[in-house]
Amino acid sequence: MYIDSVFNSVPSTSKIKFFFIVKLLNLYYTNYTINDYDIQQEELRNGGISMPNNDQLTRAIYGVALGDAFGLPFQVLNREELATVEIVLSGYGTYNQPAGTWSADTSMTLATLDALSFPETSLDDIMDSFLDWNENDAYTPFMQAYDQGAGTLTALRRYKRSQNALTAGGTTEWDNGNGALMRIVPAIFYTYHRYGHNLMDNPGALIFLHQVAGLTHNHVRGHIAIGIYAAIMYQLLNGVERHTAIRAGIHQAYVRYMSMPSYRTELKAYERLIDAHFGALPVDAIKSSGYVVDTLEAVIWLFENYDDFEQSIVAAVRLGDDTDSIGALIGALELLASGSFDSVPVEWLHELQAKDMIEDYLQKARDSDNFG
């Protein structure tokens, strides 16, 4: 071997010194290799990155991205078609994207998070971020915006013409898609830390959430979906266990909206959620379309019936239709409720695309004074 030939060429008076130098070098590189391997394994367990502090905002945003990415390849497939399909992390489905790729749900969530991290944020900032996504491919894993909803695109066109964020969102009964609900998580955290920890006792917080939703979907029925989802998330942020959080959140939202005349009549669309036995409904009674009421019911039904992140996301996909949005919304609730990333399969974290981008916007949010 090379090291032996070098050793033999060294004068005998220096061989002892040379021997110890070689031993030290060998020990150093052995330890370095072991330590480096350990670091790589730890990073692999954490999805190829060193996971940040296990804070609530991080878990919720990752829950959105992971649920979105898992559900995306199966989007628009119906329940019957999915009955014979193996539901695993995959790619190249509906939008022909690599495994772990997230869609408009996460892009608009990150755009909202980014805008709400500004020192003096405004609704115009959020809409400008949406325009940057739609027109310049910002907030996307591969510089390609896709999966834009019709209501969202119409609202963005209105905003470009009028430069008035408050009048951009559609206000008709047909403007009740889930395009506002799917991106609302950052706004919930923003109001929780800026307005106080009891949503329904703080009119300013609820109005702000309605306004953020109304940027693209401004019908009162959609506002109620935002309020119910937010009320449940507030309960989780306050440390309430999931089943109590669901019932308390729904009840608080129902009481609050009953006191608002312009919202009272629309509560009938959510009357099934008021029933304490809603979670006991069979899966055949749950719809999973992009209609905001169907989406919210599906998410709450999943949250009632599963208490594991992976199981919830797989079950969300099994429902079919709008699998990425339902996956994103249940993903955020599940990771908030679980209190850690332990229930997330390692390979899901490892395959998640553009984690560095997600981390950048999370760090910007943490550095701001807007999220606690």
N, C-alpha and C positions, 0 to 999 in steps of 0.2 A: 504494500500500500504506500501511498504518497507520504503519509506521515512517518512511516517506518524509515523510508529512504532519507528523509530530512533528519530524523533522529540519528541515524548511523553516520551522517556527515558532520554532526556536531562534535567538537573536541571533547574527549572524555571528561575533562575538568568542568565542562559546562553542561554535561548531560543531566545531572541531578536537577539543576535549575531549570533546564528546558522541560524536563519531565513534569515538574510542578506547574509550569506555565500552561502546558498542554492540558493537564488535569483541570486547572482552574477555568480555562477557556471552555472545555467540554462541559463542566458543571454549569457555567454561565448560560451556554446556549441550550443545554437541556432544560434548565429552569425557565428560560425565556420562551422556549417552544411550548412547554407545558402551560405556562401562564397565558401565552397568546392563544393556545387552544381553548383554555377555560373561558377566556373573554369571548372568543368566537362562538362557543357553545351558548354562553349566556345571551349574547346578542341574537343567536338563532332562536333561542327559546322566546325571546321578546320580539320576534318578527324582523330580525335583521337590524334593529336599532336598540339603543339603550332607552328603555321606556322611561318617561318622565315620572315625576311624583304622581302617586295614584290619586289625583284630585278628581272631583266630580265632573268638572268641565271636560277634562281630557277623556274620561270614560264615556261621557255622553257623545262627544264628537266622534270618537272612534267607534262607538256603537252605531252611529249613523252611517259612517263610511263602510264598516264591515258588513252591516245588514244590507246596505245598498249594493255593495260589490257581490255579495253572495247571491242576491236575488236577481241581479241584472240579466244574466244569461237566460233566465227562465221567463222574463217579462213577456206578457201577452199570451203565454200558453195557458190553457184553461185547466181546470181541476182534473178532468177526464184524461187529457193528454199527459199530465204529469203523473198520473197514477202508475204508469209503467216506466217512468224515468227514474234513474238513480239520482237522488238529490245530494250532490257533493259539490265542493268548491270546484268550479270549472270556468271555462271561458269560451269565447267564440260562439255565443248563442245569438240572441236576438240582434245585438248590435255588433257582432263579430269583433269583440274586444278580448284582450288577454285576461286570464284569470286574475282576480283581484282588482279589476278595474271598476271604478265607481262612476256614477252618472250625474245627471243634472241635480239630483237630490243633494248629493254631497257638495257639488260645485256651488250651488246656491246657498247651502249652509255655510260654506267657507267664505263666500262673498259677504254674507250677512255678518259673520263673525269678524271679518276684516273691517267692515265699515263701522261696526259698533265698538271697535277698538280705538277709533280716532278720539283724540282728546275732547273735541267738540263735535260729536256726531249728529247726523240729521237723517231724515228719511230720504232726502236727495242723495246723500252719500251711499245709502243702500241701493237705490235705483241706479246710480252711476256704476256701482260695482256689478250689478246685474247686467248692465249694458256692456261693461268690459268683458264679462264672461261670454255673452251672446255674440258680440261683434269681434272681440280680439282673442277669444279662446283662453282668457284668464281663468284661474281656479280649476283647471282641467289637468288630468294626469298626463295626457299626451298632446296637449295643444290642439284639442279638437272638442268644441262644444257640440253636444248632441242631446237628443231626448227632450228637447224643449216642448213644453206644453203649449197648446193653442192659446189658452187664457193668458199665460205669461208673455208670449210673443205679442199679443194684442196690446197688453198693458205697456210693454216696452215701447211699442210704436206710438202709443198715446203720449207717453212721457217725453219722447224725443220731440214731438210736435209742440207740446204745451209747456214742458219743463216744470210741471206741477205734479209732484209725487202723490198728493192727496186725491187727485182725480184720475189717476192712471188705471186703477183696478176696475174690473168689470163689476157691475152692481145688479145684474139680472139673476134670475133663478138658475140660468144656464152657466153662471160663473161660480159654480160650487164644486169645481175639481179640487184635488188635494195639493195643488201646486204651492199653496201658502203653508199648509200644515207641514209638508215634508221638509221645510227649511226653517221652522220656527224655533228650534232648540236654542240657538245663540240668544235670541231675543228673550226667551224665558229666563235664561241665566242673567241676562242684563237687567231685567226688571227685578229679579229676585235680589240682586245685590245693590241696585240703585234705588229701589222703591220700598223695600222691606220684604219680610218673609211670609206675609199673608196676602195672597193675591186678591182675594175677593173682598178684603177690607180696604183695598187701596185702589180707588177709581183711576188714578193716574196710570198705574201699572197696566190695568186691563185695557184702558183706552190706547196706550202705546202698543200693546200686543195686537189689538184690532187694527191699528194704523199700519203696523209692519205687515200684517197679513193682507190688508187692503191695498197694498202697493200693486198687487197682481189680482187678488180675488177679494172683492169688497162687498160681498153679500152677507147679510147678518147671519144666515145659516152657517156660513163658513167661519164667521167670527166665533160662534158658539163652540164649534169643534176646537178651535184654537184655545178657547177658555177652559174647556173640559180637560184637554190634554195638558195644558199648562197647570191647572189646579192639581192634577195627579202628580205631575213632576215636582211641583212645590212641596207636596207631601213627602215625596222621596228625598228631596233636598233637606227637608227637616228631620230626616231619620226615621220616618214612619215605615213600617213594614208594608209589603206590596198590597195585600188584600185590604187592609185598612186604608191605605193610600188611595186605592181605587174607589172604594165606597165613599170615603170622606171627600175626595176631590170632586166626584160627580155630584154629590149632595150639595157641596158648597157652590159649585157652578150653577146648579139648577136653581137654588134659592136666589142667587144673585141675578140671574137672567130673568127669573119670574118677577123681580122688582123693577125690570126695565121694560116699559110698555112696547118699545119698538122691537124687542127680542122675544117677548113672551109667546107670541103666536108661532114662532119658529121652533120652539122647544118640542113641539109634537114630533118633529123629525127624529128626536133623540129619546123618545119615550121608552124604547126597549132598554136603554142603558140605566134608566131609573130603577128598573126591577132588580132587586138584590140577587135574583137567581139568573141574571143574564149569562153569567159564565157557564151555567149548566146547559145552555142550549147546545144542540148537536151541531157538528161542523156544517152539515147541510143547510143550516139556518143562517150561516154567516156568509155574506157576500164580500168580495175582495176587489171590487172595481176601483177606478180612480175617482168616483164620486166621494166627496169628503165624508159623508155620513157612513158609507160602506167602509171606507178606510179606517175611520176612527173606531167603529164597532169591531172590525177585524183585529186591530191592535189591542184593544182592551180585552177582547175575548182571549187572545193569545196570552196576554199578561195574567189573566185570571187562571189559565189552565196549565201554564208551564212556569217552572221556576229555574230554568237553566238556559243560558244564552244560546248555546248551540241548538238545543231542542226547539227553542222558540223560533229561531231563524229558519231552521229546516221546516218547521210546521207552517211558517209564514209562506214559504215557497210552495208548499203543498196546497195552499189555498188557491194558488194560481192568479192569473191576471196581473194586477199591479204589484208584482212581487218585490221590486226594488224599493218602492216607497214604503210599503208595509214593513219590509225588512229593516229599513232605516229607522222607522219610528219605534218599532218594538225593540230594536237593538239599543237605542238610547235609553229606554226605560229599563231594560234588563241589566245593562252595565251599571246604571245608577243603583239599582236595587241590590246587585250582587256585592258591591263594595270593592271589587278588584277585577283584574283581568284573568283570574284563575280559570274561569269557565270558558274562556275563548280558546279554541284549538290553536296550537302553535303554528300550524301550517297556514291558517287564515291570516294571522298577523304577518307571517313571513311573506305571503303572496300579495298582501295588500299593496297596491300601486301608489307611488308618489307619497310615501309616508313623510318624506322630508318636507314636502309642501304643507301637509297637515300640521306637522310640528312647527313650522315657521309661523303659521297663523295662530296656532295655540300659544306659542311663546309671545307673540305680539299681544294677544288678549291678556295673558298673565301679567305682562309688563305694564298694561294700562291700568287705570283705576276703575274700570267699568265692570269688572267681573269679580270683585272681591280681593 
